Amino acid sequence: MRFPAASRDRERGSAAIFTILITLVTLGLAALVVDGGLAIAQRERAMDIAEQSARKVADNIDIDTWRASGRLVIKDGDCGGQAAAIASGFHVGSAAITTCSVSADAVTVGVRITYRPVLLGFFTNSAFTASGTATAHPEAGINNVTTGGTP
């Protein structure tokens, strides 16, 4: 049995519309996956830079105080400069040190990275930011070591 020509003409082009809709949905999902992964990676990179910068600044201990009292005290030197020097070694041009504070026994460093999304960048001209904050404490000696024999 053949369908009348009028019913065939009504459905003409419906496959093209369906294909266009499926393509747009697929591109939207791809944009979410790619740019979502980029956002996670940039946040991890900001955390990594903050951790390494805090560790570097926490290494700047006052040796005289340590020898005299056995207490580790961090020197309150150029915290921002030392943290920025470590951040520049990561070769992330948009990484900026947002906070750097030193107390007697801790260093806290905050980092902000600005990046542009890959696929969503076609639809928006704005840049996104990822940030991370880390705190480091100075340590001296080896902790939790068993004496004699195999652990």
LUMVO-617584 format. One record per residue (C-alpha): residue number from 1; residue in one letter; x, y, z. Coordinates in steps of 0.25 Angstrom, whole numbers, always signed. Example, Ala and Ser with C-alpha at 12.3 -4.5 7.8 and 13.67 -1.06 7.14 Angstrom:
2
<node num="1" residu="A" east="+49" north="-18" up="+31"/>
<node num="2" residu="S" east="+55" north="-4" up="+29"/>
END
This chain:
151
<node num="1" residu="M" east="+0" north="+0" up="+0"/>
<node num="2" residu="R" east="+5" north="+14" up="-4"/>
<node num="3" residu="F" east="+3" north="+26" up="+4"/>
<node num="4" residu="P" east="-3" north="+38" up="-2"/>
<node num="5" residu="A" east="+6" north="+49" up="-7"/>
<node num="6" residu="A" east="+1" north="+59" up="+3"/>
<node num="7" residu="S" east="+5" north="+51" up="+15"/>
<node num="8" residu="R" east="+19" north="+49" up="+9"/>
<node num="9" residu="D" east="+21" north="+64" up="+7"/>
<node num="10" residu="R" east="+17" north="+67" up="+21"/>
<node num="11" residu="E" east="+28" north="+59" up="+27"/>
<node num="12" residu="R" east="+38" north="+64" up="+17"/>
<node num="13" residu="G" east="+50" north="+70" up="+24"/>
<node num="14" residu="S" east="+47" north="+64" up="+38"/>
<node num="15" residu="A" east="+60" north="+56" up="+38"/>
<node num="16" residu="A" east="+68" north="+68" up="+35"/>
<node num="17" residu="I" east="+62" north="+75" up="+47"/>
<node num="18" residu="F" east="+64" north="+63" up="+56"/>
<node num="19" residu="T" east="+78" north="+62" up="+52"/>
<node num="20" residu="I" east="+81" north="+77" up="+55"/>
<node num="21" residu="L" east="+74" north="+76" up="+68"/>
<node num="22" residu="I" east="+83" north="+63" up="+72"/>
<node num="23" residu="T" east="+95" north="+70" up="+67"/>
<node num="24" residu="L" east="+93" north="+83" up="+76"/>
<node num="25" residu="V" east="+90" north="+74" up="+88"/>
<node num="26" residu="T" east="+103" north="+66" up="+85"/>
<node num="27" residu="L" east="+111" north="+79" up="+84"/>
<node num="28" residu="G" east="+105" north="+84" up="+97"/>
<node num="29" residu="L" east="+109" north="+72" up="+104"/>
<node num="30" residu="A" east="+123" north="+72" up="+98"/>
<node num="31" residu="A" east="+124" north="+86" up="+103"/>
<node num="32" residu="L" east="+120" north="+83" up="+117"/>
<node num="33" residu="V" east="+130" north="+71" up="+117"/>
<node num="34" residu="V" east="+142" north="+78" up="+111"/>
<node num="35" residu="D" east="+140" north="+91" up="+119"/>
<node num="36" residu="G" east="+136" north="+84" up="+132"/>
<node num="37" residu="G" east="+148" north="+76" up="+131"/>
<node num="38" residu="L" east="+156" north="+89" up="+128"/>
<node num="39" residu="A" east="+150" north="+96" up="+141"/>
<node num="40" residu="I" east="+154" north="+84" up="+149"/>
<node num="41" residu="A" east="+168" north="+84" up="+144"/>
<node num="42" residu="Q" east="+170" north="+99" up="+146"/>
<node num="43" residu="R" east="+165" north="+98" up="+160"/>
<node num="44" residu="E" east="+175" north="+86" up="+163"/>
<node num="45" residu="R" east="+186" north="+94" up="+157"/>
<node num="46" residu="A" east="+182" north="+106" up="+166"/>
<node num="47" residu="M" east="+182" north="+97" up="+178"/>
<node num="48" residu="D" east="+196" north="+91" up="+174"/>
<node num="49" residu="I" east="+202" north="+105" up="+172"/>
<node num="50" residu="A" east="+197" north="+110" up="+186"/>
<node num="51" residu="E" east="+202" north="+97" up="+193"/>
<node num="52" residu="Q" east="+216" north="+98" up="+187"/>
<node num="53" residu="S" east="+217" north="+113" up="+189"/>
<node num="54" residu="A" east="+212" north="+111" up="+204"/>
<node num="55" residu="R" east="+223" north="+100" up="+206"/>
<node num="56" residu="K" east="+234" north="+109" up="+200"/>
<node num="57" residu="V" east="+230" north="+120" up="+209"/>
<node num="58" residu="A" east="+229" north="+111" up="+221"/>
<node num="59" residu="D" east="+243" north="+106" up="+219"/>
<node num="60" residu="N" east="+248" north="+120" up="+223"/>
<node num="61" residu="I" east="+250" north="+117" up="+238"/>
<node num="62" residu="D" east="+257" north="+125" up="+248"/>
<node num="63" residu="I" east="+269" north="+116" up="+251"/>
<node num="64" residu="D" east="+274" north="+124" up="+263"/>
<node num="65" residu="T" east="+261" north="+122" up="+270"/>
<node num="66" residu="W" east="+260" north="+107" up="+266"/>
<node num="67" residu="R" east="+274" north="+105" up="+272"/>
<node num="68" residu="A" east="+271" north="+113" up="+285"/>
<node num="69" residu="S" east="+258" north="+108" up="+288"/>
<node num="70" residu="G" east="+255" north="+96" up="+279"/>
<node num="71" residu="R" east="+242" north="+103" up="+274"/>
<node num="72" residu="L" east="+240" north="+105" up="+259"/>
<node num="73" residu="V" east="+237" north="+119" up="+256"/>
<node num="74" residu="I" east="+235" north="+124" up="+241"/>
<node num="75" residu="K" east="+242" north="+137" up="+238"/>
<node num="76" residu="D" east="+232" north="+148" up="+233"/>
<node num="77" residu="G" east="+240" north="+152" up="+221"/>
<node num="78" residu="D" east="+235" north="+154" up="+207"/>
<node num="79" residu="C" east="+224" north="+144" up="+206"/>
<node num="80" residu="G" east="+217" north="+150" up="+194"/>
<node num="81" residu="G" east="+230" north="+150" up="+186"/>
<node num="82" residu="Q" east="+234" north="+136" up="+190"/>
<node num="83" residu="A" east="+220" north="+131" up="+186"/>
<node num="84" residu="A" east="+220" north="+139" up="+173"/>
<node num="85" residu="A" east="+234" north="+133" up="+170"/>
<node num="86" residu="I" east="+229" north="+119" up="+172"/>
<node num="87" residu="A" east="+216" north="+122" up="+164"/>
<node num="88" residu="S" east="+224" north="+127" up="+152"/>
<node num="89" residu="G" east="+231" north="+114" up="+151"/>
<node num="90" residu="F" east="+218" north="+107" up="+147"/>
<node num="91" residu="H" east="+218" north="+115" up="+134"/>
<node num="92" residu="V" east="+203" north="+119" up="+136"/>
<node num="93" residu="G" east="+203" north="+133" up="+131"/>
<node num="94" residu="S" east="+189" north="+137" up="+138"/>
<node num="95" residu="A" east="+193" north="+131" up="+152"/>
<node num="96" residu="A" east="+193" north="+142" up="+163"/>
<node num="97" residu="I" east="+196" north="+141" up="+177"/>
<node num="98" residu="T" east="+183" north="+147" up="+184"/>
<node num="99" residu="T" east="+187" north="+145" up="+199"/>
<node num="100" residu="C" east="+200" north="+141" up="+206"/>
<node num="101" residu="S" east="+200" north="+142" up="+221"/>
<node num="102" residu="V" east="+210" north="+137" up="+231"/>
<node num="103" residu="S" east="+208" north="+134" up="+246"/>
<node num="104" residu="A" east="+219" north="+128" up="+255"/>
<node num="105" residu="D" east="+215" north="+114" up="+251"/>
<node num="106" residu="A" east="+207" north="+114" up="+238"/>
<node num="107" residu="V" east="+207" north="+120" up="+224"/>
<node num="108" residu="T" east="+194" north="+122" up="+216"/>
<node num="109" residu="V" east="+195" north="+125" up="+201"/>
<node num="110" residu="G" east="+183" north="+128" up="+192"/>
<node num="111" residu="V" east="+184" north="+127" up="+177"/>
<node num="112" residu="R" east="+175" north="+131" up="+166"/>
<node num="113" residu="I" east="+176" north="+126" up="+151"/>
<node num="114" residu="T" east="+168" north="+133" up="+140"/>
<node num="115" residu="Y" east="+165" north="+124" up="+128"/>
<node num="116" residu="R" east="+156" north="+124" up="+116"/>
<node num="117" residu="P" east="+147" north="+112" up="+113"/>
<node num="118" residu="V" east="+149" north="+104" up="+100"/>
<node num="119" residu="L" east="+135" north="+101" up="+94"/>
<node num="120" residu="L" east="+127" north="+111" up="+103"/>
<node num="121" residu="G" east="+137" north="+122" up="+98"/>
<node num="122" residu="F" east="+130" north="+122" up="+85"/>
<node num="123" residu="F" east="+117" north="+127" up="+92"/>
<node num="124" residu="T" east="+123" north="+136" up="+103"/>
<node num="125" residu="N" east="+134" north="+146" up="+103"/>
<node num="126" residu="S" east="+136" north="+145" up="+118"/>
<node num="127" residu="A" east="+148" north="+139" up="+125"/>
<node num="128" residu="F" east="+146" north="+129" up="+137"/>
<node num="129" residu="T" east="+154" north="+128" up="+150"/>
<node num="130" residu="A" east="+159" north="+117" up="+158"/>
<node num="131" residu="S" east="+164" north="+119" up="+172"/>
<node num="132" residu="G" east="+171" north="+111" up="+182"/>
<node num="133" residu="T" east="+177" north="+113" up="+196"/>
<node num="134" residu="A" east="+187" north="+105" up="+204"/>
<node num="135" residu="T" east="+193" north="+105" up="+218"/>
<node num="136" residu="A" east="+207" north="+99" up="+221"/>
<node num="137" residu="H" east="+214" north="+97" up="+235"/>
<node num="138" residu="P" east="+229" north="+95" up="+237"/>
<node num="139" residu="E" east="+234" north="+82" up="+241"/>
<node num="140" residu="A" east="+247" north="+77" up="+246"/>
<node num="141" residu="G" east="+252" north="+63" up="+248"/>
<node num="142" residu="I" east="+246" north="+50" up="+244"/>
<node num="143" residu="N" east="+233" north="+46" up="+250"/>
<node num="144" residu="N" east="+227" north="+32" up="+253"/>
<node num="145" residu="V" east="+239" north="+24" up="+250"/>
<node num="146" residu="T" east="+241" north="+11" up="+257"/>
<node num="147" residu="T" east="+254" north="+8" up="+263"/>
<node num="148" residu="G" east="+262" north="-5" up="+259"/>
<node num="149" residu="G" east="+257" north="-16" up="+250"/>
<node num="150" residu="T" east="+247" north="-14" up="+238"/>
<node num="151" residu="P" east="+235" north="-6" up="+240"/>
END
